[in-house]
């Protein structure tokens, strides 16, 4: 996760996207933005996907 300074208590926007999924795996990218447009955090998560039986 990328870390960015943010201490003023203002609400933030969470923007998430999934650029790829296949072969039982998925990737999720997300950014957290301040109201004034500063990037506060970047997050990446890889997931394993399976069907329930």
Buried (B, 14 or more C-beta within 10 A) or exposed (E): EEEEEBEEEEEEEEEEEEEEEEEEEBBBBBBBBBEEEEEBBEEEEEEEEEEEE
